[in-house]
C-alpha cells in the first residue's frame, strides 16, 4: 500500500505500490439450487488515488468493470438455473413496487431506484438490497440529515410492507459526490454495479464512467492525473438524454520521447476510442463526451481564467485524482484562484468584439444571405422556363419581361423586391451604405419570405405549362418512332395514328420482333394524352407516362439498330484472292473497297457506282470516312449486283478472285 501522506482537504500524490490480487464475485443463492458464483478476472495494475486507506484499489475497480462488461443482465439470466431465474424475476417485481411507491411520494427528488449486489455479510445473504438515490441539491427546509432520516422512515415502511427481507439504503447525491471528494470510491463502485429500475441518467453515467475510467487507468496509469465527471450531471440538471461530460488531465511534465502536443493527440485518440468501447459494453452509446487536457495547458487555462476550466473546477467530481484536481478545487473555494490583469482585460474587451461581430453578421446576412436567398431561386425559375440563367444584374429585367409582361403569371412587386435587395447589396459593397440596422434586416428577411412563397406558386404554374409540353412531346416522339419502325418494315403512308398503332401491333408485336410488354406502354401513352385533354391526368401519372415513353422509344431504337446492322451486313461482299481477303461495301451510289482486311493498317479506297455498275473516281479513303458513311445510312438501300461489278472485282483483286458466302 502507499505511504500515508498529510491531508489538507484533499489527497496528496503517492507512488503506486504493487497490485494486490483481489477478485470480485456476485453470488446468487437459491434454496433449491447450489449458489452460482461469477468471478471476474484479476486486474494487472493498481493505480493509487489519494489516501490508500480511503481508496479502493484499481484492480478491484477493473474486476468490477470487466464483470459488468462480460456478464450482461441478459447473459446472466440465460445461464442461471430455472429456480434462480424465477427468484430474480420475483425480486425485480418487488423492486418495481418499491419504485412506484417512492416515485408517488418523492418523484421530484428521486434520481434512481435500483437493486444492489447481494450483501457480503453471510447473515444478510437472503436479504434483498435496494437503493434509493435522492437529489438534495435544492433542499432548503430541512438539513441533509433531517431530510435523509425523514425519507428513510417512509421508504423503510414501504419496503417492509412489500417484503420483510428487503433492505433499502437511502443515499443522497451530495453523499455520493462527497465520498469522491474524500477519495472514497467504494460508493460509486457499488452504484455502478446496481441494476436500476428507475434512473434519470445518473446511474447510467456512473456505470459508463467507471468502466471507461478503469480502461484508461489500466492502459495509461502513469500519465493520468485526474478523471473527473462534470457538466449537467454534477450540477443537478441531468435528464436521461444528458451527455456524460468527462474531463481527463494527462501529466506531460515527464515526457521525453515526443512533444506534449503529440502526447495529448495520441492519448486523446485512444481514450475516445475506449469511450466508444465502454458505450458498447454498457449499452449506453453516444453519451460519453470526453475532454482531454495536458497538465501544463490545464494550469495555463487556470491562469488565464478560462471559464470552462473554472466551471470544471467548481462543479467537477473526481472519480480518480492524484492530488491535483482537489487541490485546485479547494483553492477555488477559498478564493485563492484569481485571474490575471491580462485575462480581465481580455474578458472586458470581448463585449466590444462581440458587438462588432454581431454588426458584421447583420451586414453579411443582408448583403449576401438574403440576396442569394431570392436571386438563386429566381434564376432557377428562368431555367425551368427554358432560359439560360442570366447575370444577377440582368435577372430582374428578364423576370419582368418573361413572367410579368409575356406570360402574365407574376406581379411586378416581386421583381421590385429583388431589385431592392440587389441595390442594398451594391450600396453596402461600394460603401455608400455603412451599416445595416436590425429593422432593415427584418424587412429584408420578411420580403425574402414573401418573395419565396410567391415563387413556389410561380414554379407550379411553370411546371403546369411544361407538363403540357412534355405530354405533347412524349406523344409525338412515340408516334414518330412507330412510323420509323414501320417504314423500316416496308409500311409507309399510314396517315391515322390509330391505324399506325394497329399496324405496329400486328407486324411488330404479334410477330415477336419487339417485346409484347411495349404494347402496354404504347396504349398507356395514348390514354395519358386523352386524360390530359380531359384534365384528369395527375402529376404522378404524367411522370409515369414520361418513363413509359422512354422505355418504348428505347425498345424501338434497339430494334431499328439490330435491323440496320443486318441490312448493313448485306451491303458487304467478302472476297478471297490468293491468301488474302478483301471486302467491297456498296452504299447506294457509293462504294468502299478494303483490299486486305487482315492488314495492320487497312488500305481503303472510295468511289462512285454508275448506272452500269462501273466503279469510278476511286481514291484513297480512311476508316473514319467509312464509319461516317455507314452511320449515315439510317435504312440501307437495296443493292442489285450487275455483271460489271464482277469485272471491277477482277480489275482490283485479279482474275482468281472468289466471292465468299455465309462468312
JOSULBEL-V431850 format. One record per backbone hydrogen bond with DSSP energy under -0.5 kcal/mol. NH is the residue of the N-H (numbers start at 1). CO is the residue of the C=O. Records with the same first field share a line. If there is no record, write none. Layout:
BEGIN
NH->CO + CO
END
This chain:
BEGIN
8->10
26->38
27->25
28->26 + 36
29->27
30->33
36->28
37->35
38->26
39->37
40->24 + 38
54->51
55->51
61->57
62->58
63->59
64->60
65->61
66->62
67->63
68->64
69->65
70->66
71->67
72->70
76->72
77->73
78->74
79->75
80->76
85->81
86->82
87->83
88->84
89->85
90->86
91->87
92->88
93->89
94->90
95->91
96->92
97->93
98->94
99->95
100->96
101->97
102->98
103->99
104->100
105->101
106->102
107->103
109->106
110->106
111->133
112->133
113->198
114->131
115->195
116->129
124->121
125->122
127->124
128->165
129->127
130->128 + 167
131->114
132->169
133->112 + 131
134->132 + 171
135->109
136->134
139->136
147->143
148->144
149->145
150->146
151->147
152->148
153->149
154->150
155->151
156->152
157->153
158->154
159->155
160->156
161->157
162->158
163->159
166->163
167->128
168->166
169->130
170->168
171->132 + 169
173->134
175->172
176->172
177->173
178->174
179->175
180->176
181->177
182->178
183->180
184->179
185->54 + 183
189->185
190->186
191->187
192->188
193->189 + 190
194->191
195->115
196->194
197->113
198->113
200->111
205->201
206->202
207->203
208->204
209->205
210->206
211->207
212->208
213->209
214->210
215->211
216->212
217->213
218->214
219->215
220->216
221->217
223->220
224->220
225->223 + 249
226->249
227->320
228->247
229->317
230->245
233->230
234->231
235->231
236->232
237->232
238->232
242->239
244->287
245->230 + 243
246->244 + 289
247->228
248->291
249->226
250->248 + 293
251->223
252->250
255->252
263->259
264->260
265->261
266->262
267->263
268->264
269->265
270->266
271->267
272->268
273->269
274->270
275->271
276->272
277->273
278->274
279->275
280->276
281->277
282->278
283->279
284->279
285->283
287->284
289->244 + 287
290->288
291->246
293->248
295->250
298->294
299->295
300->296
301->297
302->298
303->299
304->300
305->302
306->301
310->306
311->307
312->308
313->309
314->310
315->311
316->312
317->229
319->227
320->227
322->225
328->324
329->325
330->326
331->327
332->328
333->329
334->330
335->332
336->331
337->331
338->336
340->303
344->340
345->341
346->342
347->343
348->344
349->345
350->346
351->348
352->348
353->349
354->350
355->351
356->352
357->353
358->354
359->355
360->356
361->357
362->358
363->359
364->360
365->361
366->362
367->363
368->364
369->364
370->365
372->368
373->369
374->370 + 371
375->371
376->372
378->374
379->375
380->376
381->377
382->378
383->379
384->380
385->381
386->382
387->382
395->391
396->392
398->394
399->395
400->396
401->397
402->398
403->399
404->399 + 400
405->400
406->401
407->402
409->403
410->403
414->411
415->411
416->412
417->413
418->414
419->415
420->416
421->417
422->418
423->419
424->420
425->421
426->422
427->423
428->424
429->425
430->426
431->427
432->427
433->427
441->437
442->438
443->439
444->440
445->441
446->442
447->443
448->444
449->445
450->446
451->447
452->448
453->449
454->450
455->451
456->452
457->453
458->454
459->455
460->456
461->457
462->458
463->459
464->460
465->461
466->462
467->463
468->464
469->465
470->466
471->467
472->468
473->469
474->470
475->471
476->472
477->473
478->474
479->475
480->476
481->477
482->478
483->479
484->480
485->481
486->482
487->483
488->484
489->485
490->487
491->486
492->490
495->493
500->496
501->497
502->498
503->499
504->500
505->501
506->502
507->503
508->504
509->504
510->505
512->509
513->508
514->508
518->515
519->516
520->516 + 517
521->517
522->518
523->519
524->520
525->521
526->522
527->523
528->524
529->525
530->526
531->527
532->528
533->529
534->530
535->532
536->531
537->531
542->538
543->539
544->540
545->541
546->542
547->543
548->544
549->545
550->546
551->547
552->548
553->549
554->550
555->551
556->552
557->553
558->554
559->555
560->556
561->557
562->558
563->559
564->560
565->561
566->562
567->563
568->564
569->565
570->566
571->567 + 568
572->569
573->584
574->660
575->582
576->658
577->580
580->577
582->575
583->594
584->573
585->592
586->571 + 584
587->585 + 590
589->587
590->587
591->607
592->585
593->605
594->583
595->593 + 603
597->581
599->596
602->600
604->602
605->593
606->619
607->591
608->616
609->589
610->608 + 614
613->610
616->608
619->606
621->604
626->622
627->623
628->624
629->625
630->626
631->627
632->628
633->630
634->632
641->639
642->640
645->642
646->642 + 643
647->643
648->644
649->645
650->646
651->647
652->648
653->649
654->649 + 650
657->654
658->576
660->574
END
